[in-house]
């Protein structure tokens, strides 16, 4: 298991690729401010981060502001969450997850 401090980082098209190339697990949450389920999922991501979970870094990508990045991962519905392991996509979940669901999503891919 990789030990990485979990951090919520807002990404844009130009910084996304560099941030994604880090070793270990990275959670990328695709969202938009007008999306109700996205707004409901944000506190869950923050709670995961606040618990001090150090197994994954969290990146947030606003699909309205970063259409190029969203299109490159074929994001059609939000919230969409992709789990990357050392820069490679290993799992994807579309829709809202509970905190426990998020933990399971991460743990099954470690």
N, C-alpha and C positions, 0 to 999 in steps of 0.2 A: 504494500500500500504506500502511495506517495503521501507525504505530509506537506500540505500547502495551506497557508492561512486563507480561509474563506474571505473573499472581499467582493462587495457589490461594486461593480465598475460599469458606468454608462459608456457604451462604445459608439464609435462612428465608423464609416466605411474605411477611412484611412488608418485607424489604429487597430481595427479588429484583427487583421491577419497577424500582426506582431504579437498581440496579447494571446491569441489562440495557440501559438506555437510553443507555449510553455509546457514543460514536462508535467505529467500527472493529469488529474481530472479537471475539466472545465465545464461548467454548466452555462449554456447560452440561452437566455430567455428573450424571445422575440415578442414585443408588446407594442401597444400604442396608447396614448393618454385617453382616447375616447372609448376604449374597450373596457366594458364593465368587468368581465372575468379577469382581464389583465390587472385591473386595479385591485381586485380581490386577491390575486396571486402575489402581488408585490409584498404585502406584509408577511406572507408565508416564507418568501425568500429571505426577507429581513430577519424573521424569527430563526430560520435555519442558520443564518450568519451570526446572529446574536448568541446562539447556543454555543458558539465557539467551535463548531464543526470545522476541522482542519483538513478534510479529505478532498475538498473541491473549491476551486475559484469560481465565482459567479459573475458573469458578464450579462449586461442588459443591452439589447439592441432595439431602438425605436424604429419600427418598420416604416413609418412615415418619413422620417429623416434619413434613413439608411436603406433606400429601396434597392440599391445594388447588392448589398450584403444579403438582404432578405430574399431577393430573387435568386441569388447564387445557391441558396439552400432550399429553394422551391417552397418558401413559406406561403401557404394559401389561407390558413386560418390561424388566429391568435387567441390566447397565448399559445405559443409553440416553444417547447424546450428541447434543446439538443444537448446530449452529453458527449463531450469529446474526451478522448484519452490520448494524451501526448499529440494533440493536433488532429487526430482522426475521429470522425463522427462514429460513435458506437451505438447510440440509441436516440430515439426521438419520441416525444409525447406531445400531443396536441390537446389543449384544454387545461382546465384548472386541476391542480393536484392539492391534496391536503399536505400538511407538514410530514405526516407519516408516509404518505405516498411518495413525496419527494425523497425522503430518506431511503425508501425501498428502491426507487428509480436509480439512485446513486449506488447503493450497496450491491445491487445485482450486476453492476458493471465494473466493480473494482478488481 
